[in-house]
Amino acid sequence: CPPGSTTPEGSGPCPTGYYCPTSEQDDATAAAAASPVIPVAIPCPLGSHCPGVANIEPVPCERGTYSSEEGQSACTLCGVGEICPHGGMTKPQPCTAGYVCDSHGLSLAERECPPSFYCEEGTATSDPDHPTLQGPILCGPGVYCYGGVAHNGTRSWIPTQEEGKYAPQICGEGYYCDAGSSR
């Protein structure tokens, strides 16, 4: 309100992080109204943002980003070990098992788990020895792991079934498979 004003009328554009919807009134409604309709600043809801000023509606977060708080002027990039596959997300999802999500802002897991390892949900680095981030886990002895393995449960691979190669394979008769074997 301007200094010394006697009515609570706002002035200036709607602030960042908020939106001020416009009200559509026809002439009869406007004439019948005792006072003008004043736009109200509403905090941007979860899963959206209100960049800059003068927003009349919230903008949904794009894929690869999320907003977990109201009144945000920008969405947050999904972190390492996370994905945001849809627009308007309120929190990220863990990286898909069998993949490594080692960069910010991913909408989909794109990098398969390296051969000789399996990657649980939320894997954030290809380095199995990283001191703080969740990395791939070495496949055990007696099995071998192609790239993209999502768990440590062994299966016999049937060549006609594609999903067989994404599980640890039992080492074949006549072969020796040390821990971390990829063949």
VMD Tcl script that draws the C-alpha trace (Angstrom):
set ca {
  {0.00 0.00 0.00}
  {1.29 3.47 -0.74}
  {2.18 5.58 2.35}
  {-0.89 7.30 3.86}
  {-3.42 5.22 1.90}
  {-6.87 4.74 3.38}
  {-7.80 1.60 1.46}
  {-5.91 -1.71 1.30}
  {-5.26 -1.68 -2.43}
  {-2.14 -3.39 -3.64}
  {0.09 -1.84 -6.23}
  {2.83 -3.15 -8.45}
  {3.26 -6.60 -9.95}
  {2.63 -9.86 -8.13}
  {5.90 -10.82 -6.31}
  {8.19 -13.66 -7.33}
  {7.17 -17.07 -5.94}
  {3.50 -16.00 -6.02}
  {0.78 -15.73 -8.62}
  {-2.14 -13.31 -8.74}
  {-5.02 -14.70 -10.78}
  {-7.08 -12.16 -12.64}
  {-10.84 -12.11 -12.08}
  {-13.03 -12.00 -15.14}
  {-16.16 -9.92 -14.47}
  {-18.83 -8.90 -16.92}
  {-20.14 -5.30 -16.93}
  {-23.26 -6.13 -14.87}
  {-21.21 -7.82 -12.13}
  {-18.66 -4.99 -12.10}
  {-21.40 -2.36 -11.81}
  {-23.07 -4.27 -8.96}
  {-19.82 -4.65 -7.02}
  {-19.46 -2.18 -4.14}
  {-15.67 -2.11 -4.43}
  {-13.18 -3.23 -7.08}
  {-11.90 -6.81 -6.94}
  {-8.30 -6.82 -5.78}
  {-6.05 -9.69 -6.91}
  {-4.66 -11.77 -4.05}
  {-1.05 -13.04 -4.08}
  {-1.15 -16.83 -3.73}
  {2.03 -18.84 -3.07}
  {2.94 -21.12 -5.96}
  {1.82 -24.66 -5.07}
  {4.02 -27.73 -4.70}
  {5.30 -29.07 -8.03}
  {5.32 -25.62 -9.63}
  {7.18 -22.33 -9.61}
  {6.45 -18.67 -10.23}
  {9.51 -17.09 -11.85}
  {10.04 -13.34 -11.99}
  {7.11 -11.09 -11.14}
  {3.53 -10.56 -12.36}
  {2.60 -14.24 -12.65}
  {-1.11 -14.84 -13.18}
  {-0.82 -18.64 -12.81}
  {1.79 -21.11 -11.55}
  {4.15 -22.85 -13.99}
  {4.51 -26.64 -13.49}
  {8.05 -27.89 -12.90}
  {9.59 -29.44 -16.01}
  {10.85 -33.01 -16.27}
  {14.17 -33.35 -14.44}
  {13.06 -30.87 -11.74}
  {10.73 -30.74 -8.73}
  {9.38 -28.32 -6.12}
  {8.73 -29.60 -2.61}
  {7.80 -26.25 -1.05}
  {5.16 -23.61 -1.72}
  {6.13 -20.16 -2.94}
  {9.13 -21.16 -5.04}
  {10.44 -18.94 -7.80}
  {12.39 -21.82 -9.39}
  {12.19 -25.60 -9.41}
  {15.06 -27.71 -8.05}
  {17.11 -29.99 -10.32}
  {16.90 -33.65 -9.37}
  {20.13 -34.65 -7.64}
  {22.57 -37.44 -8.35}
  {20.99 -40.81 -7.63}
  {17.54 -39.38 -8.50}
  {15.22 -38.94 -11.47}
  {12.18 -36.75 -12.13}
  {10.37 -38.43 -15.03}
  {7.23 -36.26 -15.04}
  {6.43 -32.56 -15.00}
  {4.92 -31.09 -11.85}
  {6.75 -33.40 -9.43}
  {6.83 -32.57 -5.71}
  {9.78 -34.85 -4.89}
  {12.32 -36.83 -6.90}
  {12.32 -40.61 -7.32}
  {15.37 -42.81 -6.68}
  {17.38 -43.79 -9.75}
  {15.98 -46.92 -11.40}
  {17.66 -50.18 -10.31}
  {20.13 -51.40 -12.94}
  {21.21 -47.84 -13.77}
  {23.59 -45.15 -12.54}
  {22.27 -41.58 -12.21}
  {25.48 -39.60 -11.82}
  {24.35 -36.15 -12.96}
  {21.80 -33.54 -11.91}
  {18.48 -32.91 -13.68}
  {17.82 -36.36 -15.10}
  {14.30 -37.16 -16.20}
  {15.14 -40.80 -16.95}
  {17.92 -43.18 -15.95}
  {20.07 -43.50 -19.08}
  {23.37 -45.09 -18.02}
  {23.33 -48.84 -17.46}
  {25.09 -50.33 -14.47}
  {28.64 -51.33 -15.52}
  {29.45 -54.99 -16.31}
  {30.63 -57.09 -13.32}
  {28.38 -55.10 -10.95}
  {24.73 -54.71 -10.02}
  {23.12 -51.37 -9.19}
  {20.37 -51.03 -6.63}
  {17.73 -48.30 -6.73}
  {19.32 -44.89 -6.08}
  {22.82 -45.65 -7.43}
  {24.57 -42.28 -7.83}
  {28.08 -43.10 -9.11}
  {29.91 -45.70 -11.21}
  {32.69 -45.74 -8.61}
  {32.12 -48.75 -6.32}
  {34.57 -47.30 -3.77}
  {33.13 -43.78 -3.53}
  {33.25 -42.69 0.13}
  {29.82 -41.01 0.30}
  {27.70 -41.78 -2.79}
  {25.91 -45.09 -3.41}
  {27.87 -46.97 -6.07}
  {27.54 -50.28 -7.89}
  {28.03 -53.54 -5.98}
  {30.42 -56.23 -7.17}
  {28.65 -59.39 -8.37}
  {29.49 -62.45 -6.29}
  {31.64 -65.47 -7.15}
  {30.11 -68.20 -9.29}
  {28.07 -65.72 -11.36}
  {28.74 -63.22 -14.09}
  {26.97 -59.91 -14.70}
  {26.41 -58.18 -17.99}
  {25.83 -54.41 -17.87}
  {22.47 -53.19 -16.51}
  {22.07 -55.74 -13.68}
  {19.58 -54.52 -11.07}
  {19.83 -57.08 -8.24}
  {21.91 -59.95 -6.88}
  {19.36 -62.73 -7.41}
  {20.85 -65.24 -9.89}
  {18.90 -66.70 -12.80}
  {19.60 -69.07 -15.61}
  {19.65 -66.99 -18.75}
  {17.39 -68.18 -21.50}
  {18.72 -66.53 -24.68}
  {15.21 -66.00 -26.07}
  {14.20 -63.91 -23.04}
  {15.78 -60.44 -22.95}
  {15.23 -59.90 -19.21}
  {17.59 -62.81 -18.43}
  {20.69 -60.80 -19.24}
  {19.76 -58.13 -16.65}
  {20.21 -60.56 -13.72}
  {23.40 -62.23 -12.44}
  {23.97 -65.36 -14.52}
  {25.08 -68.68 -13.03}
  {28.55 -69.55 -14.21}
  {28.33 -72.35 -16.79}
  {29.70 -75.84 -16.37}
  {33.41 -76.00 -17.14}
  {33.95 -72.28 -16.41}
  {35.31 -70.43 -13.42}
  {33.66 -67.11 -12.52}
  {35.44 -65.03 -9.90}
  {33.60 -62.23 -8.04}
  {32.91 -59.40 -10.44}
  {33.02 -61.49 -13.61}
  {31.40 -60.04 -16.69}
  {31.72 -63.26 -18.71}
}
mol new
graphics top color blue
foreach p $ca { graphics top sphere $p radius 0.5 }
foreach p [lrange $ca 0 end-1] q [lrange $ca 1 end] { graphics top cylinder $p $q radius 0.2 }
display resetview
